[in-house]
């Protein structure tokens, strides 16, 4: 089944979900962003929690937050998730870490998921598709 619907003579793509990807490692962020785009997502990349929070506060369209836990600059992914949850209670949140497990960090915000690094970006994309498709 195609993701493209034809109406009359023109092809119309369904709304692509927008993922806010927060990752300070440039090679990882480029690789994951490209993989998510290949799966049909729009991706906005932020290199820090502060940059991601500004993006959310701007009112930009975001359908899910996908954040690394270990971020530079004084605010980690756990604090970012808590602040985003206060602003957007319905937003799906996925944490990722290769250093910490959910039991070793601040409690996860409600209705969030933890993904251990290394992960396959396709698996992350499929998880995000399920999360954004689930009514909040």
C-alpha positions in Angstrom: 0.0 0.0 0.0 1.4 3.4 -1.0 1.8 6.4 1.3 0.6 8.6 -1.6 -3.0 9.2 -2.2 -4.2 10.4 -5.6 -6.9 13.0 -5.8 -8.0 13.8 -9.3 -4.8 14.2 -11.2 -2.5 15.3 -8.3 -0.8 13.2 -5.8 -1.2 14.2 -2.1 1.1 12.9 0.6 -0.5 12.5 4.1 0.8 14.8 6.8 4.3 13.7 7.8 4.9 13.6 11.5 7.6 16.0 12.8 10.2 14.6 15.2 12.3 16.9 17.4 15.6 15.0 17.6 17.9 16.1 20.4 21.4 14.7 20.0 24.7 16.4 20.6 26.8 13.9 18.6 26.7 15.3 15.1 27.4 11.9 13.3 24.6 10.2 15.3 22.2 13.0 14.8 22.8 13.1 11.0 22.5 9.3 10.7 19.3 9.1 12.8 17.8 12.1 11.1 18.4 10.7 7.6 17.0 7.3 8.6 13.9 8.9 10.1 13.4 11.1 7.0 13.7 7.9 4.9 10.8 6.5 6.9 8.7 9.6 6.1 9.2 11.8 9.1 10.1 15.5 9.1 13.0 16.0 11.5 14.2 19.0 13.3 17.5 18.5 15.0 18.7 20.3 18.1 22.2 19.8 19.6 21.2 20.8 23.1 18.3 20.7 25.5 18.1 24.5 25.6 17.9 24.7 21.8 15.1 22.0 21.8 13.2 23.8 24.6 13.3 27.1 22.6 12.0 25.2 19.6 9.0 23.8 21.6 8.4 27.2 23.3 8.3 28.8 19.8 5.1 26.9 19.1 6.7 24.9 16.2 4.9 21.8 15.0 6.3 18.8 16.9 4.6 15.4 17.0 7.2 13.6 19.2 10.4 14.4 21.1 13.3 12.0 20.7 16.1 13.0 23.1 19.4 11.7 24.2 19.7 11.7 28.0 23.4 12.8 28.1 23.4 16.4 26.8 25.8 19.3 27.3 25.0 22.7 28.7 23.5 22.1 32.1 20.2 20.6 31.1 20.1 16.9 30.3 17.4 14.9 28.4 15.5 14.0 31.6 15.1 17.7 32.6 14.2 18.6 29.0 11.5 15.9 29.0 10.1 17.2 32.3 9.9 20.7 31.0 8.4 19.7 27.7 5.8 17.5 29.5 4.7 20.6 31.4 4.3 22.6 28.2 2.9 19.8 26.0 1.3 17.1 28.2 0.2 15.0 25.2 3.6 14.9 23.4 5.1 11.4 23.0 8.7 11.4 24.4 11.4 8.8 23.7 14.6 8.9 25.7 17.8 7.3 24.4 21.0 6.6 26.3 24.0 4.3 26.0 25.3 5.3 29.5 22.2 5.2 31.7 19.2 2.9 32.2 15.8 4.2 33.2 16.5 3.0 36.8 19.8 5.0 37.0 18.4 8.4 36.1 15.6 10.8 37.1 12.2 9.1 36.8 10.8 9.1 33.2 7.9 11.4 32.6 4.5 9.6 32.2 3.7 8.2 28.8 7.3 8.1 27.7 9.6 5.3 26.4 13.3 4.5 26.9 15.5 3.2 24.1 18.9 1.8 24.9 21.8 2.8 22.7 23.0 1.5 20.3 19.7 1.1 18.5 18.7 0.6 15.0 17.2 3.9 13.6 14.6 1.9 11.8 13.4 0.4 15.0 13.3 3.9 16.5 11.3 5.1 13.5 8.8 2.3 13.9 8.5 3.1 17.6 7.9 6.7 16.8 5.3 5.8 14.2 3.4 3.8 16.8 3.6 6.6 19.4 2.4 9.4 17.1 -0.4 7.2 15.8 -1.7 6.5 19.3 -4.3 8.8 20.6 -3.1 10.8 23.6 
